[in-house]
Each structure stands twice: as structure tokens, then as C-alpha cells.
Amino acid sequence: MSIAATATSVAIQSTDQPQEPFINGNPGHWPRDILEAYKRGRGPYTVDNAEVFLEEEAVELFNGWLVWQEMTTPKERRVVANIQTMLDVSARKAGFGQALPDQMECRLSNGDAFKPDASLISWQRLDNDVKPQGPRNRPRLMGGPELVIEARSPSNRRKQERAKRALYFKNKVQIVWDVDEVHEVIWVYHATAPDQPLRYDLGDEIVCELLPGWRRRVADIFAAHASAEAVVGEVVDVWRDEGAARTLRDVLPMLAQARFGGSPIDLAERLAHCTLAQLQQAQAIIMSSPTLEAWLAALPKGGANAAN
């Protein structure tokens, strides 16, 4: 018997409901989507008696009914993976958190469970809101991440998407990105204005309010071969600056030794407090400074100007 069939059998045996017939190896009594699930009465499934299925299969739980997730195409997965990587690098650099791939189970306040195609979540929320639940004490996120990314499949209906977003926003999700790979458009919904989405087309730059300074060209998100620099965006400039600053902190003491025949014992500490611009200025004036003391006078004395 398949994993799906075994898990379904376990789930149904855990309830007082009789087992329904299977259609082509799948449970024929399951609703097709969230709308159909909510048109029915409360179903027999819970996050506890269906936890094997929720853990091992691409299903979500709505109104007591298990619903198969729409299968994404390779192109949709590529686009979502681009977004996930772009957000992840910047979120880690900013100390905010990280972006996670699909199949992260989120338990909602009404007992439902959903799995976003990708998400951006703060480390604070990961630390505080992931709790062991169910018979096997499996960790689950209680509520949602800050940002949910969903690939819009052709079969998805707008009413279905609205129903899911309403659940997201009731469970601490702040932003939803609805990614339309076919038309190469990203719709951004905010909990503060759920019926007023922002549209981003190929010629636009999209921003993420959770990460100040983050912006990416929509064309790069949908690109078949997005470059590494397009993916890491503003972070590459930070890395370049950090690398240049480290190099100058190593080189300047050697230049001082060659120019003045020596350098103070605390020079490394003073250079550690210099920004890249200050280090570049120190390099520019070292050969024209008449004395070591004159050159040192142009350096910060430490404390106020912490290096990046």
C-alpha cells in the first residue's frame, strides 16, 4: 500500500467516520479545494489524527478536510526559488531571519493547516512560535510567517485565493506575494489593505517592506538564468565594501611602516573604527602627509565611527 493510502487509513481509523472509497488510489471523498472544503460541514480530520499525511504529503487542512495542493510546474518552482534565495540572503544579512521553501506546516487558530510555496519568517517568530504538537510532538509553526509566497497555478480561482489570503491575514501573515509565472506579474497583498493589491510587472522593481533597502528587478525574478549579482542584489555591494575595508586595514599599517618608518601600537584598533570611506581617505593622504602624527590626526580616534 502507498504512503498516501496508509496515512489516510491511519487518519480515518482515528475518527468515528467510516472509510470512504478510493478513486485511482486517492481518497475520493476529499474536496478539490478550500472553497469546496468550506461548503461542506466540518470534516473528520484534524492536525492530530492526520499528522502523518500532513508531514509526508503535499496536502493542506481546511475545515476538517484534507485538500491536495496544486502541483507547481518547473518554471513556477524556478521563479519561487529565485524569490526565496533573493529574500534569504538579504534577510540573513540584515539579521531579520530567513526564507524557507515549501512544505512548512503552519497551524492556524481555527485548526486549519496550510503550507506556503515559500515564505519569509523572522528568527524571532521561528524561536517563539514553533511548538511541538500532536501525538508525535512534531514541531509546527503556530500561525503564519510574516510573508507568504504563492505560485498562481492556472487552475487556481480568484475566490479560492481570496479565501486563503483571508486565513493568512487572520494568522499573523503581514504580506502575501501572488506570483503569476504565466503573465510574469507579481501581485502584493498587505494585511492592512487586503483588497488593494500592488501590481509589479517586468519593467518594475519590487520591494519588501520587511527588509529596508531590499529591491529587485521583476525581470530578474522571472529570468531563466538570473545572475548571482541579480540574486544577492544590495548584499553584494556590502560584501564588496567589507572586503575592501578588510584589505585596507591590512595594507595601511604596512604603508605607514614604509612611509614613516613605524606606526603606533594602537593603529589596528583605530583602523577598526574607520568606515570604508575613512580608510580610503587615509590611503589617499598617506604619501602627502609630512609626518606620522599629521597622518594619524586625520584618523578617527575610535568609538563614534563603528565600521560596517
C-alpha positions in Angstrom: 0.0 0.0 0.0 1.3 3.5 -0.8 2.3 6.1 1.9 -0.8 8.1 1.0 -3.1 5.2 1.3 -1.5 4.1 4.6 -1.6 7.6 6.1 -5.2 8.1 5.0 -6.2 4.8 6.6 -4.5 5.8 9.9 -6.2 9.2 9.8 -9.7 7.8 9.2 -9.3 5.0 11.8 -8.5 7.7 14.3 -12.0 9.1 13.9 -15.5 7.6 14.1 -16.1 8.2 10.4 -16.3 5.2 8.1 -13.6 4.9 5.5 -14.6 6.3 2.1 -13.8 4.6 -1.2 -10.6 5.5 -3.1 -10.5 6.8 -6.7 -7.3 5.8 -8.5 -5.6 5.2 -5.2 -6.7 8.5 -3.8 -9.5 9.2 -1.3 -12.5 10.1 -3.4 -14.3 11.9 -0.6 -11.7 14.7 -0.4 -12.8 18.2 -1.6 -11.0 19.7 -4.6 -10.0 23.0 -3.0 -10.6 25.3 0.0 -13.9 26.6 -1.3 -15.4 23.1 -1.6 -14.0 22.3 1.9 -15.8 25.2 3.4 -19.0 24.5 1.6 -19.2 21.2 3.5 -19.9 20.5 7.1 -16.9 20.1 9.4 -14.8 17.2 8.2 -13.3 14.3 10.3 -9.7 15.3 10.0 -7.5 17.3 12.5 -3.9 18.2 12.6 -3.5 15.4 15.1 -5.3 12.5 13.5 -3.9 13.4 10.1 -0.4 14.4 11.1 1.3 11.5 9.2 -0.4 12.7 6.0 0.4 16.4 6.7 4.0 15.5 7.3 4.6 13.3 4.3 2.3 14.5 1.6 1.6 17.8 -0.3 -1.8 18.3 1.4 -3.3 21.1 3.5 -6.2 21.0 6.0 -9.2 23.2 5.7 -12.5 22.9 7.7 -11.6 19.4 8.8 -10.9 18.2 5.2 -7.6 17.3 3.6 -7.0 19.0 0.3 -4.3 18.2 -2.2 -2.0 21.1 -3.0 -1.8 22.2 -6.6 1.4 20.8 -8.2 3.7 23.6 -9.5 5.5 23.4 -12.8 9.3 23.5 -13.1 9.1 27.2 -14.3 6.9 28.1 -11.3 9.4 26.4 -9.0 12.3 28.2 -10.6 10.6 31.6 -10.1 9.7 30.8 -6.5 13.2 29.6 -5.8 14.6 32.8 -7.2 12.5 34.8 -4.8 13.3 32.6 -1.9 17.1 33.0 -2.5 16.9 36.7 -3.0 15.0 37.2 0.2 17.0 34.7 2.2 20.4 36.3 1.5 19.2 39.7 2.5 17.2 38.6 5.5 20.2 36.8 7.0 22.5 39.8 6.3 20.0 42.2 7.9 19.6 39.9 10.9 15.9 39.6 10.3 15.5 35.9 9.7 15.4 33.6 6.7 13.3 32.5 3.7 12.0 28.9 3.8 10.9 26.6 1.0 7.6 24.8 0.6 6.0 22.3 2.9 6.5 24.3 6.1 3.3 23.4 8.0 1.6 26.4 9.6 -1.2 25.7 12.1 -3.9 28.3 12.1 -6.1 29.4 15.0 -9.2 27.7 13.7 -7.5 24.3 13.4 -6.6 24.5 9.7 -3.1 23.9 8.4 -1.5 25.4 5.3 1.9 25.1 3.6 3.0 28.1 1.6 5.1 27.6 -1.6 7.8 29.7 0.1 7.9 32.2 3.0 10.0 34.8 4.8 10.0 34.5 8.5 11.8 36.3 11.3 14.1 34.4 13.6 12.1 35.8 16.5 8.9 34.1 15.2 10.8 30.9 14.5 12.2 30.9 18.0 8.9 31.8 19.7 6.1 30.3 17.6 7.3 26.9 16.6 5.8 24.5 19.1 5.8 20.6 19.4 2.2 19.5 18.7 0.3 16.2 18.2 0.8 12.6 19.2 4.4 12.7 18.0 5.3 16.2 19.3 6.1 17.3 15.7 7.2 21.0 15.6 4.7 23.2 13.8 4.6 27.0 13.3 1.6 28.3 15.3 0.2 30.9 12.9 1.9 32.1 9.8 5.2 33.6 8.7 5.5 37.4 8.1 5.5 36.9 4.3 3.9 34.2 2.2 4.8 33.5 -1.4 2.3 31.6 -3.5 2.7 30.5 -7.1 -0.6 31.2 -9.0 -1.4 28.0 -10.9 -3.7 28.3 -14.0 -6.4 26.3 -12.2 -6.4 28.5 -9.1 -9.6 30.5 -8.9 -9.6 34.1 -7.6 -12.2 33.2 -5.0 -10.0 30.4 -3.8 -7.0 32.7 -3.5 -9.1 35.3 -1.6 -10.3 32.7 0.9 -6.7 31.6 1.6 -5.4 35.1 2.0 -8.2 35.9 4.5 -7.0 32.9 6.6 -3.4 34.1 6.3 -4.1 37.6 7.4 -6.1 36.3 10.4 -3.0 34.3 11.5 -0.2 37.0 11.7 0.8 37.0 8.0 1.6 40.6 7.0 2.2 40.3 3.3 1.3 37.8 0.5 3.0 37.7 -2.8 0.9 36.1 -5.5 3.3 35.1 -8.3 1.8 34.7 -11.8 4.5 32.9 -13.8 2.4 32.7 -17.0 1.9 36.5 -17.3 5.1 37.4 -15.4 3.3 39.5 -12.8 3.6 39.6 -9.0 0.6 40.9 -7.0 1.4 42.0 -3.5 -1.3 42.0 -0.8 -1.0 43.6 2.6 -2.9 42.7 5.7 -3.6 46.4 6.2 -5.3 46.7 2.8 -6.2 43.2 1.7 -8.4 44.3 -1.3 -5.9 46.8 -2.7 -3.0 44.8 -4.2 0.0 46.3 -5.8 1.0 45.0 -9.2 4.6 44.6 -10.3 5.3 43.9 -14.0 8.6 43.0 -15.8 9.7 46.6 -16.0 9.2 47.3 -12.3 11.4 46.9 -9.2 9.7 45.1 -6.3 10.4 46.0 -2.7 10.0 44.1 0.6 9.0 46.3 3.5 10.3 43.8 6.0 13.8 44.3 4.7 14.6 48.1 4.4 16.6 48.8 1.2 15.6 45.5 -0.4 14.6 45.8 -4.0 14.9 43.5 -7.1 14.0 43.9 -10.8 10.9 41.8 -11.5 12.6 40.8 -14.8 15.4 39.1 -12.8 12.9 37.2 -10.7 11.3 35.7 -13.8 14.6 35.3 -15.7 15.6 31.8 -16.8 19.2 32.4 -15.9 19.3 35.0 -13.1 22.9 36.1 -12.4 24.4 35.7 -8.9 24.6 39.5 -8.6 20.9 39.9 -9.6 20.1 37.3 -6.9 22.1 38.8 -4.0 21.3 42.4 -5.0 22.4 45.1 -2.5 24.2 42.4 -0.4 27.0 42.1 -3.0 27.8 45.8 -2.5 28.0 45.3 1.2 30.3 42.3 0.7 32.5 44.3 -1.6 32.7 47.1 0.8 33.5 44.8 3.7 36.2 43.1 1.6 37.7 46.4 0.6 37.7 47.6 4.2 39.4 44.4 5.4 42.1 44.8 2.7 42.8 48.4 3.7 43.0 47.6 7.4 45.8 45.1 6.5 47.6 47.3 4.0 47.6 50.7 5.8 49.9 49.6 8.6 52.4 48.4 6.0 52.2 51.7 4.1 52.7 53.6 7.4 55.8 51.5 8.1 57.2 52.1 4.7 56.4 55.9 4.7 57.2 56.8 8.2 59.4 54.0 9.5 56.9 52.9 12.1 53.3 53.0 13.3 51.7 53.3 16.7 50.8 50.2 18.6 47.1 51.0 18.6 46.9 51.6 14.8 45.0 48.4 14.1 42.4 49.3 16.7 42.0 52.8 15.3 41.6 51.4 11.8 38.9 49.0 13.1 36.7 52.0 13.9 37.1 53.5 10.4 34.5 53.3 7.7 35.5 52.3 4.2 35.3 56.0 3.1 37.7 56.9 6.0 40.1 54.1 5.2 40.1 55.2 1.5 40.8 58.8 2.6 43.7 57.6 4.9 45.2 55.7 1.9 44.8 58.8 -0.3 46.7 61.2 2.0 49.4 58.9 3.5 52.0 59.8 0.9 51.4 63.5 1.1 51.3 63.7 4.9 54.6 65.2 6.2 54.7 63.2 9.4 53.1 60.2 11.0 51.4 62.5 13.5 49.8 64.5 10.8 48.5 61.4 9.1 47.2 59.9 12.4 45.4 63.2 13.1 43.1 62.5 10.1 42.0 59.2 11.5 39.0 58.8 13.9 40.1 58.2 17.5 37.6 55.3 17.9 34.2 54.7 19.4 32.0 57.1 17.5 32.5 55.7 14.0 32.0 52.0 14.1 33.0 50.2 10.9 30.5 48.3 8.9 
